[in-house]
Amino acid sequence: TSATCVTGLVVVDTADYWSGFGETVILCLIQIGGLGFVTLLTFFISFMGKKTGLRSMMLAQEAISSLSLQETVPLIRQILKMVFVVEGIGALILCIDFIPRFGFRGIYYSLFHAISAFCNAGFDVMGSFKSLSDFNNSPLVIYTISMLIIIGGLGFIVWKDIMDYKKTKKLLLHTKIVLGISFILLITGAVFIYFIESNH
């Protein structure tokens, strides 16, 4: 439930308690939860060449906040492509730090944390409930994870609107609100934490 709803709540440490298979199941549930079950289901139905019913299409449209029924399936394909590209780039960047540190297992760590961060899940496989505390002096890891969290948190419609900006020369009100509030929360939160913690 926690993995699918991407809450990050755990009752045991993910790395210490679960086997490799268990961690993979958790990772798959995070990805499903992050993308949305209806989004994935609609994609696989269309990928297999089957027609999607009107009710399913309307559910998919609502799930991704698509503005028109006709562009729902193309938008889902575009979303999935972007998700895997961003997660892949994030994983490759994390590999720069994780492979020298953990060897071949660093590839798995990179992929797991890229997906977990992008889906805002909060799961980690570092063990002993340490999370990323050992990486407080690694800007590469901290900033990569931070950017994945921010990009994943903005939402699909915001991405599409930003990507279409060159053609449309305008942004939706939804996009402006999301970007504006995100910027305010990030900056004010960072400034507040800086002043509260600057003596530590």
C-alpha positions in Angstrom: 0.0 0.0 0.0 2.8 2.4 0.9 4.7 1.7 -2.3 1.7 2.0 -4.6 0.5 5.2 -2.9 4.1 6.5 -2.9 4.0 7.6 0.7 7.5 6.2 1.8 6.1 4.9 5.0 7.9 1.7 6.1 7.7 -0.5 9.2 11.0 -2.2 8.4 14.1 -1.0 6.6 13.7 -1.8 2.9 17.3 -2.9 2.3 17.8 -4.8 5.5 14.5 -6.7 5.5 13.5 -7.5 1.9 15.3 -9.8 -0.5 16.3 -8.5 -4.0 13.0 -9.9 -5.3 11.0 -8.1 -2.6 12.8 -4.8 -3.4 12.0 -5.3 -7.1 8.3 -5.8 -6.3 8.4 -2.6 -4.2 10.1 -0.7 -7.1 7.5 -1.9 -9.6 4.7 -0.8 -7.2 6.4 2.6 -6.8 6.5 3.0 -10.6 2.9 1.9 -11.0 1.8 4.3 -8.2 3.8 7.2 -9.6 2.5 6.8 -13.1 -1.0 5.8 -12.2 -2.6 2.4 -12.7 -5.2 3.7 -15.2 -2.4 5.4 -17.2 -0.4 2.2 -17.5 -3.4 0.1 -18.3 -4.6 2.4 -21.1 -1.0 2.4 -22.6 -0.8 -1.4 -22.6 -4.3 -1.8 -24.1 -3.4 0.7 -26.9 0.1 -0.9 -27.3 -1.5 -4.3 -27.9 -3.7 -2.7 -30.6 -6.9 -3.1 -28.8 -9.6 -0.4 -28.7 -10.1 1.3 -25.4 -13.7 1.8 -24.3 -15.2 5.3 -23.8 -15.4 4.8 -20.0 -11.8 3.7 -19.8 -10.7 6.6 -22.0 -12.6 9.1 -19.7 -10.9 7.5 -16.7 -7.5 7.8 -18.4 -8.3 11.4 -19.4 -9.1 12.3 -15.8 -6.0 10.4 -14.5 -3.6 12.5 -16.5 -5.7 15.7 -16.5 -5.8 15.7 -20.3 -7.9 18.5 -21.8 -9.3 16.4 -24.7 -10.3 12.8 -25.1 -8.6 12.5 -28.5 -5.2 13.4 -27.2 -5.3 11.1 -24.2 -3.5 8.1 -25.7 -0.8 10.1 -27.5 -0.3 12.1 -24.3 0.1 8.9 -22.3 2.7 7.6 -24.7 4.5 11.0 -24.5 4.3 10.9 -20.7 5.8 7.4 -20.4 8.6 8.2 -22.8 9.5 11.3 -20.8 9.2 9.5 -17.5 11.6 6.7 -18.6 14.0 9.3 -20.2 14.2 11.5 -17.1 14.5 8.5 -14.7 17.2 7.0 -17.0 19.2 10.3 -17.1 18.8 10.5 -13.3 20.1 6.9 -12.8 23.0 7.6 -15.1 24.1 10.6 -13.2 23.7 8.8 -9.9 25.9 6.0 -11.3 28.8 8.5 -11.4 28.9 8.4 -7.6 27.3 5.0 -6.8 29.4 2.7 -9.1 32.8 3.8 -7.6 31.3 3.6 -4.2 29.3 0.3 -4.4 30.7 -1.4 -7.5 28.3 -3.2 -9.9 25.5 -2.9 -7.3 25.7 0.9 -7.7 23.8 0.5 -11.0 20.9 -1.0 -9.1 21.1 1.6 -6.4 21.1 4.3 -9.0 18.0 3.0 -10.8 16.1 2.3 -7.6 16.7 5.8 -6.2 16.0 7.6 -9.5 12.6 5.9 -9.8 11.8 6.4 -6.1 12.8 10.1 -6.2 11.0 10.8 -9.5 7.8 9.2 -8.2 8.2 11.1 -4.8 8.1 7.7 -3.0 10.8 8.2 -0.4 12.0 4.6 -0.4 15.7 3.8 -0.3 17.9 0.7 -0.2 20.9 2.1 1.7 20.1 0.0 4.8 20.0 0.7 8.6 17.4 3.5 8.1 20.2 5.8 7.0 18.4 6.9 3.8 20.8 9.4 2.0 22.4 10.8 5.2 25.8 9.4 4.1 25.6 11.6 1.0 25.3 14.9 2.7 28.7 15.8 1.3 27.9 14.6 -2.2 26.3 17.5 -4.2 25.9 15.2 -7.3 23.7 12.8 -5.4 21.8 15.4 -3.4 21.0 17.7 -6.3 20.2 14.9 -8.7 17.7 13.4 -6.2 16.3 16.9 -5.5 15.8 17.6 -9.2 14.1 14.3 -9.8 11.7 15.0 -6.9 10.9 18.4 -8.2 10.4 17.3 -11.8 8.3 14.4 -10.8 6.2 16.5 -8.5 5.3 19.1 -11.1 2.9 16.7 -12.9 2.3 15.6 -16.5 0.3 18.5 -17.7 2.9 21.0 -16.6 5.6 19.1 -18.5 3.5 19.0 -21.7 2.6 22.7 -21.4 6.3 23.6 -20.9 7.3 21.4 -23.9 4.6 23.0 -26.1 5.5 26.5 -25.1 7.6 27.1 -28.2 4.5 26.4 -30.4 1.8 28.0 -28.2 3.8 30.9 -26.7 1.5 30.7 -23.6 1.1 28.6 -20.5 -2.0 27.3 -18.9 -3.2 28.9 -15.7 -2.7 25.5 -14.1 1.0 25.5 -15.1 1.5 29.0 -13.9 0.0 28.2 -10.5 2.0 25.0 -10.1 5.3 26.6 -11.1 4.7 29.7 -9.0 3.7 27.9 -5.8 6.5 25.4 -6.2 9.0 28.2 -6.6 7.7 30.0 -3.6 7.6 26.9 -1.4 11.1 25.8 -2.4 12.7 29.3 -1.9 10.9 30.2 1.4 11.4 26.7 2.8 15.2 26.8 1.9 15.6 30.3 3.4 13.7 29.3 6.6 15.7 26.1 7.1 19.0 28.1 6.4 18.2 30.6 9.2 17.0 28.0 11.6 19.9 25.6 11.1 22.8 28.1 10.1 24.4 27.7 13.6 24.6 23.9 13.2 
